[in-house]
Amino acid sequence: MPQQQEVTGRAATMTVLAMGLGYSITAADPTILSTNLAAVRHGLGFSPSTASFLACLATLTLAAAVLGAGALGDLYGMKRLFVIGSYGSIGFGVLAAVAPNVAVLTAARAGIGIAFAFVLGLSLAIINAVFPAGRRAAAIAMYLGAGHALSVFQPAVGSWLATHFGWRACFLVTPVLAAATLALTLRYVPETLRWQRKLDIVGIALIAVALILVILGLTQLQGGFHVTALVQILVGVGLAVAFIWWELRTAAPALDMRIFRSGRFNAAVTAGATFNFLQGGATILFAYYLVTIRGESPELLGLLLIPAVLLASVAATAAGRAVTRFGERAVLVTGLAILLAGMVMLVVLDAHTSIWVLGFAVALNAIGGAVVQTPQSTIMMSSAPPELGGVISAVKPAVGQASYSLGPALFALVGTTLFLRDGRHKLEGSGISEDQARDALRVAHGGVPGPAAGAQVLDPDKARWVVSEAAQSWLTAIHDLSLIMAVVPAVAIVVAWVLLRPKAGSGSA
């Protein structure tokens, strides 16, 4: 049986850097587009609804393609497919920069999401494959730390380029860094073993469409409840059930469902879903607090995120050493406890709370997620048989993308419901409906009116009145929402503590 070539010395360092840089590109690129979306929209002249679709398109195609990318990596070599993803990131990034119209830009964003599926879906699997067992946990921790650190300044660079050289220049950050990733990968990263088995096209197609529909529906729910989004989610869930049914019955499943018999694996998946859900939802919560209540610029949240993500980079690396000393369960539970603390402390926010307090909450959210992610990754990859390394690696971002999309949708729906419960009496006799109030708050926050707004959009004077009357009701809603959502990490802590029992003969907890 052929042996996997392993990396040492400089090649090991460069492999971690290459995979971490690839990971960082997939994390930062959607933020670059979101930050400069107004300039891009003005440059090509498309509608707000098209802008909203473009903002999430790469995420949709990434989620749709990621399990297939993992399966292809197992079949044809992870490095080979990672390289193809890097080439795609370069090509589609350049295509977006030169797009003459919105149709070409749409194709470029769809394509870059597919390319990212190979980069993100296989980077962790490559680290797991080419490092010896005794160094894997440390390598995964350094990979995650590098990914966090390298993603920090990319949105700022993209915005600077857009300001000084035009909106097209912001799209060049991704292809330049993808080229550097490609060069390092071709020079230092060995190819992984190839495993001969049939490609499960039916299963891959089912989960691809399921993820697209669920994430698209959840994204639309951020604009308020409507039937179309609910139907998309229900159909997506139905297809996910069909995927499970198919995988349990086909001879060569893309994802061997027996992996879910492992309590350790399920605990890791639950923890990953938890931190992605909270990070997606908390970002919306932080932004609403800053923009709607305090009247600050949205860019302030970006500034608060820079030190938070840098601290998360350090935390991810330190978590690798902590796993060796204290065990996976202790580190995973600690990370979830940090996320819980970050949620609970939001009850102290008021209109005049020091910005440093909010910055601390933002940092706790980022650090908690980073601490969780390191043992989560090592547990998932150690649970995978060698021939499914790419697929199991792809499960992580698939679950992450769906959970990250669920966070903003659920936070927004519950938060708005809590707000209207507290502020409903203020709307009585004002001639302003609840739907109009929702849209006024959404526009004030920097969004666009909901899909059913149409001619019901408030005139500017009434919209300003809604926003001026919203502050205390929103503060009450944030306090209640933070306590409600704190239940999520609390449950995940219990799940991790129960399912992550120490291995026989191990003294770690």
C-alpha positions in Angstrom: 0.0 0.0 0.0 1.5 3.4 -0.9 2.5 5.7 1.9 1.5 9.4 2.1 4.4 11.8 1.7 4.7 14.0 4.8 6.1 17.4 5.2 8.9 18.6 7.6 10.9 21.7 8.1 10.4 24.6 5.6 7.9 22.6 3.6 5.8 22.1 6.6 5.8 25.9 7.4 5.0 26.8 3.8 2.2 24.2 3.6 0.6 25.7 6.7 1.0 29.2 5.2 -0.4 28.2 1.8 -3.5 26.5 3.2 -4.0 29.3 5.7 -3.8 31.9 3.0 -6.3 29.9 0.9 -8.6 29.7 3.9 -8.3 33.5 4.5 -9.2 34.4 1.0 -12.5 32.5 1.1 -13.3 34.2 4.4 -12.4 37.8 3.4 -13.6 37.9 -0.2 -17.4 38.1 0.6 -16.7 40.9 3.1 -14.7 42.8 0.4 -17.7 42.7 -1.9 -20.2 43.6 0.8 -18.1 46.5 2.0 -17.9 47.9 -1.6 -21.2 46.8 -2.9 -22.7 50.3 -3.2 -19.8 51.4 -5.4 -20.0 48.2 -7.5 -23.8 48.7 -7.9 -23.3 52.3 -8.9 -20.6 51.3 -11.4 -22.7 48.7 -13.2 -26.2 50.2 -12.5 -28.1 47.2 -11.1 -31.0 47.1 -8.6 -30.9 46.7 -4.8 -32.4 43.2 -5.1 -29.7 42.2 -7.5 -27.1 43.6 -5.1 -28.5 41.5 -2.3 -28.3 38.4 -4.5 -24.8 39.1 -5.6 -23.7 39.6 -2.0 -24.6 36.0 -1.1 -24.1 34.3 -4.5 -20.5 33.0 -3.9 -21.6 31.6 -0.5 -24.5 29.8 -2.2 -22.3 28.2 -4.9 -19.5 27.4 -2.3 -22.1 25.5 -0.2 -23.5 23.7 -3.2 -20.1 22.6 -4.5 -18.1 21.9 -1.3 -19.1 18.2 -0.7 -18.5 17.4 -4.3 -15.1 19.1 -4.0 -14.2 17.0 -1.1 -15.3 13.8 -2.9 -13.3 14.7 -6.0 -10.3 15.5 -3.8 -10.4 12.0 -2.4 -10.7 10.5 -5.8 -8.2 12.5 -7.8 -5.8 14.0 -5.3 -6.5 16.9 -2.9 -3.5 19.0 -4.0 -4.6 18.7 -7.7 -8.1 19.9 -6.9 -6.9 22.6 -4.5 -4.7 23.9 -7.3 -7.7 23.9 -9.7 -9.6 25.9 -7.1 -6.7 28.4 -6.9 -6.6 28.8 -10.6 -10.4 29.3 -10.6 -10.1 32.0 -7.8 -7.6 33.9 -10.0 -9.6 33.6 -13.2 -13.0 34.4 -11.8 -11.6 37.2 -9.6 -10.1 38.9 -12.7 -13.4 38.3 -14.6 -15.3 40.2 -11.8 -12.8 43.1 -12.0 -13.3 43.5 -15.8 -17.0 42.6 -15.9 -18.7 44.9 -18.5 -22.2 44.2 -17.1 -24.0 42.6 -14.2 -24.6 39.3 -16.1 -20.8 38.8 -16.4 -20.3 39.8 -12.7 -23.0 37.3 -11.7 -21.2 34.5 -13.6 -17.9 35.5 -12.0 -19.3 35.4 -8.5 -21.0 32.1 -9.1 -17.7 30.7 -10.5 -15.6 32.0 -7.6 -17.8 30.4 -5.1 -17.3 27.0 -6.8 -13.5 27.7 -6.9 -13.6 28.5 -3.2 -15.3 25.2 -2.5 -12.2 23.4 -3.6 -9.9 25.8 -1.7 -11.8 25.8 1.6 -13.1 22.3 1.4 -9.7 20.7 0.8 -7.2 23.0 2.8 -8.0 21.3 6.1 -7.9 17.9 4.6 -4.5 18.5 3.1 -3.1 19.6 6.4 -4.5 16.5 8.0 -3.1 14.2 5.3 0.5 15.6 5.0 1.4 16.0 8.6 2.3 13.0 10.8 -0.2 12.0 13.4 1.8 13.5 16.3 2.0 16.9 14.7 -1.5 17.1 13.2 -3.3 19.0 16.0 -0.5 21.6 16.2 -0.5 22.0 12.4 -4.3 22.4 12.3 -4.1 25.0 15.0 -1.4 27.0 13.1 -3.4 26.7 9.9 -6.5 28.1 11.6 -4.5 30.8 13.3 -2.8 31.8 10.0 -6.2 31.9 8.3 -7.7 34.3 10.9 -4.6 36.5 10.9 -4.3 36.7 7.1 -8.0 37.6 6.6 -7.9 40.7 8.9 -6.6 43.3 6.5 -7.9 42.1 3.2 -11.3 44.0 3.4 -9.4 47.2 4.3 -7.1 46.7 1.4 -10.0 46.1 -1.0 -11.8 49.2 0.2 -8.6 51.3 -0.1 -8.2 50.1 -3.7 -11.8 50.8 -4.5 -11.5 54.4 -3.1 -8.3 55.2 -5.0 -8.5 53.2 -8.2 -12.2 52.5 -8.7 -14.6 49.7 -7.7 -13.1 47.2 -10.1 -9.8 47.2 -8.1 -11.4 45.8 -5.0 -11.9 42.5 -6.9 -8.1 42.2 -7.4 -7.3 41.3 -3.8 -8.5 37.7 -4.2 -6.7 36.8 -7.5 -3.4 38.3 -6.3 -3.5 36.3 -3.0 -4.8 33.2 -4.8 -1.7 33.5 -7.1 0.5 33.5 -4.0 -1.4 30.5 -2.6 -0.9 28.7 -5.9 2.8 29.3 -6.0 3.4 28.1 -2.5 1.2 25.0 -3.1 2.9 24.0 -6.3 6.4 24.4 -4.7 5.9 22.9 -1.2 2.7 20.8 -0.8 2.9 17.1 -1.7 0.1 15.4 -3.5 -2.2 13.2 -1.3 -3.1 9.6 -1.9 -5.9 8.9 -4.3 -8.7 6.5 -3.3 -10.6 4.5 -6.0 -14.3 4.5 -5.5 -17.4 5.5 -7.4 -18.4 9.1 -7.4 -21.9 9.5 -5.9 -23.3 12.0 -8.3 -26.9 11.7 -7.1 -26.0 12.3 -3.4 -23.8 15.3 -4.3 -26.5 16.8 -6.4 -29.1 16.3 -3.7 -27.1 18.0 -1.0 -26.0 20.8 -3.3 -29.5 21.8 -4.1 -30.6 21.3 -0.5 -27.9 23.7 0.8 -28.6 26.3 -1.9 -32.3 26.4 -1.1 -31.8 26.4 2.7 -29.2 29.1 2.7 -31.0 31.2 0.1 -34.2 31.0 2.1 -32.5 31.9 5.4 -30.8 34.8 3.7 -34.2 36.1 2.5 -35.6 35.7 6.0 -33.2 38.4 7.2 -35.5 40.8 5.3 -38.6 39.6 7.2 -40.8 36.6 7.1 -42.4 35.7 3.8 -43.8 32.5 2.2 -41.3 32.1 -0.6 -38.4 31.9 1.8 -40.2 29.4 4.0 -41.0 27.2 0.9 -37.4 27.3 -0.2 -36.2 26.2 3.3 -38.8 23.4 3.5 -37.9 22.1 0.1 -34.2 22.3 1.0 -34.8 20.3 4.2 -36.8 17.8 2.2 -33.9 17.3 -0.2 -31.5 17.0 2.8 -33.7 14.2 4.1 -33.7 12.6 0.6 -29.9 12.9 0.7 -29.7 11.0 3.9 -32.0 8.3 2.6 -29.9 7.9 -0.5 -26.6 7.8 1.3 -27.9 5.0 3.6 -28.9 2.9 0.6 -26.3 3.5 -2.1 -23.3 1.2 -2.4 -20.8 4.0 -2.7 -22.1 7.0 -0.7 -20.4 10.4 -1.0 -20.7 10.7 2.8 -20.7 7.5 4.8 -23.5 8.2 7.3 -21.9 5.7 9.7 -19.6 8.5 10.7 -22.5 10.0 12.7 -22.5 7.0 15.0 -19.5 8.6 16.6 -20.4 10.7 19.6 -17.1 12.6 19.3 -17.9 13.5 15.7 -21.4 14.7 16.5 -20.2 16.8 19.4 -17.7 18.5 17.1 -20.4 19.1 14.4 -22.7 20.6 17.1 -20.0 22.9 18.4 -19.1 24.0 14.9 -22.7 24.8 14.1 -23.0 26.7 17.3 -20.1 29.0 16.8 -21.0 29.7 13.2 -24.6 30.4 14.2 -23.6 32.8 16.9 -21.0 34.6 14.9 -23.4 35.2 12.0 -26.2 36.3 14.3 -24.0 38.4 16.7 -22.5 40.3 13.8 -26.0 41.5 12.9 -26.7 42.3 16.5 -23.5 44.3 16.9 -24.3 46.2 13.7 -27.8 47.1 14.7 -26.6 48.4 18.1 -23.9 50.6 16.5 -25.9 51.9 13.6 -29.6 52.0 14.8 -29.1 52.8 18.5 -25.8 54.8 18.6 -25.9 56.3 15.1 -22.3 55.2 14.4 -20.9 54.4 11.0 -21.0 50.8 9.9 -17.3 51.0 9.4 -16.8 51.1 13.2 -17.7 47.5 13.5 -15.0 46.7 10.9 -12.5 48.5 13.0 -13.6 46.6 16.1 -13.2 43.3 14.2 -9.6 43.9 13.4 -8.2 43.4 16.9 -10.8 40.8 17.6 -9.7 38.6 14.7 -6.1 39.1 15.5 -6.8 37.9 19.0 -8.7 35.0 17.5 -5.7 34.1 15.5 -3.6 33.8 18.7 -6.4 31.9 20.4 -6.7 29.4 17.6 -2.9 28.6 17.8 -2.9 28.5 21.6 -5.9 26.2 21.5 -3.8 23.6 19.7 -1.3 23.5 22.5 -4.1 23.5 25.1 -5.6 20.4 23.5 -2.4 18.5 24.0 -2.2 19.6 27.6 -5.9 19.6 28.8 -7.7 17.5 26.2 -10.2 18.2 23.5 -13.3 18.3 25.7 -11.8 20.9 28.1 -10.8 23.2 25.2 -14.0 22.8 23.3 -16.1 23.5 26.4 -13.9 26.5 27.2 -14.5 28.0 23.7 -18.2 27.5 24.0 -18.2 29.1 27.5 -16.4 32.1 26.0 -19.2 32.4 23.4 -21.8 32.1 26.2 -20.1 34.9 28.2 -20.0 37.1 25.1 -23.8 36.6 24.6 -24.7 37.2 28.2 -22.7 40.4 28.6 -24.8 42.1 26.0 -27.4 42.7 28.7 -25.3 45.6 30.0 -25.4 47.6 26.8 -27.3 50.9 26.8 -27.2 53.9 24.5 -24.1 55.3 26.3 -22.1 52.2 27.1 -18.4 52.6 26.4 -17.4 51.4 23.0 -14.7 49.3 24.7 -17.4 47.2 26.3 -18.8 46.4 22.9 -15.3 45.8 21.6 -14.8 43.3 24.4 -18.0 41.4 23.4 -16.9 41.4 19.8 -13.6 40.0 20.8 -15.2 37.3 23.0 -17.3 36.2 20.0 -14.3 35.9 17.8 -12.0 34.3 20.4 -14.7 31.8 21.5 -15.2 30.7 17.9 -11.5 30.3 17.3 -11.0 28.2 20.5 -13.9 26.0 19.4 -12.7 25.6 15.9 -9.3 24.0 16.7 -10.6 21.0 18.6 -13.6 20.8 16.4 -11.3 20.4 13.4 -9.0 17.8 15.0 -11.9 15.8 16.3 -13.7 15.7 12.9 -10.5 14.8 10.9 -9.4 12.2 13.4 -12.9 10.6 13.1 -12.5 10.3 9.3 -11.2 7.2 7.6 -8.3 8.1 5.2 -10.3 7.6 2.1 -12.9 10.1 3.2 -10.6 12.9 4.4 -11.7 15.3 1.7 -15.4 14.7 2.2 -15.2 15.0 6.0 -13.2 18.2 5.6 -16.0 19.5 3.3 -18.6 18.7 5.9 -17.2 21.4 8.2 -17.7 24.4 5.8 -21.0 22.9 4.6 -22.4 22.9 8.2 -20.7 26.2 8.8 -22.2 28.0 5.9 -25.7 26.8 6.7 -25.4 27.7 10.4 -23.8 31.1 9.6 -26.8 31.9 7.4 -29.3 30.7 10.1 -27.7 33.1 12.6 -28.6 36.4 11.0 -32.0 35.1 9.9 -33.1 33.9 13.4 -31.5 36.8 15.2 -33.2 39.3 12.9 -36.6 37.6 13.1 -36.6 37.1 16.9 -35.0 40.5 17.5 -37.6 42.3 15.4 -40.4 40.4 17.1 -39.1 41.4 20.5 -38.7 45.0 19.3 -42.3 45.2 18.0 -43.6 43.6 21.2 -42.1 46.4 23.2 -42.7 49.2 20.7 -46.1 48.2 19.3 -48.0 50.7 21.5 -45.8 53.5 19.9 -47.1 52.6 16.5 -50.8 52.7 17.5 -52.4 55.8 16.0 -49.3 56.7 14.0 -50.6 55.3 10.7 -47.4 53.2 10.4 -47.8 49.4 10.0 -45.4 46.9 11.6 -44.1 45.9 8.1 -43.3 49.6 7.4 -41.6 49.9 10.8 -39.4 46.8 9.9 -38.5 48.3 6.6 -37.7 51.7 8.1 -35.3 50.0 10.6 -33.8 47.9 7.8 -33.0 50.9 5.6 -31.6 52.8 8.6 -29.3 49.9 9.3 -28.0 50.1 5.7 -30.3 47.5 4.1 -33.0 47.7 1.5 -36.8 47.4 2.0 -38.3 43.9 2.3 -39.6 42.1 -0.7 -43.2 43.0 0.0 -42.6 46.7 0.7 -43.5 48.0 -2.7 -45.4 51.2 -2.5 -45.7 50.9 1.3 -42.3 52.3 2.0 -42.5 55.2 4.5 -41.8 58.7 3.5 -38.5 60.1 5.0 -40.1 62.0 7.9 -42.1 59.0 9.2 -39.0 56.7 8.7 -36.9 59.1 10.8 -39.6 59.1 13.5 -39.6 55.3 13.7 -35.8 55.2 14.1 -35.9 58.0 16.7 -38.5 56.1 18.7 -36.7 52.7 18.3 -33.7 53.1 20.6 -35.1 52.0 23.9 -37.2 49.3 22.4 -34.2 47.9 20.5 -32.1 47.9 23.7 -34.8 45.9 25.4 -34.9 43.5 22.5 -31.1 43.1 22.4 -31.1 42.3 26.1 -33.8 39.7 25.8 -32.4 38.3 22.6 -28.9 37.9 24.0 -30.3 35.8 26.9 -32.5 33.7 24.6 -29.6 33.0 22.3 -27.3 32.2 25.2 -29.2 28.9 25.5 -27.5 27.8 22.2 -23.9 27.6 23.6 -25.2 26.3 26.9 -26.8 23.3 25.2 -23.7 22.8 23.1 -21.6 22.7 26.3 -23.8 20.0 27.7 -23.6 18.0 24.4 -19.8 18.3 24.3 -19.4 17.3 27.9 -21.6 14.2 27.5 -20.3 13.0 24.1 -16.6 13.9 24.4 -15.8 11.3 27.1 -12.0 10.9 27.7 -10.4 8.1 25.7 -9.6 4.9 27.7 -6.2 5.3 29.3 -6.2 9.1 28.9 -6.0 11.3 31.9 -7.3 14.4 30.1 -10.8 15.5 30.5 
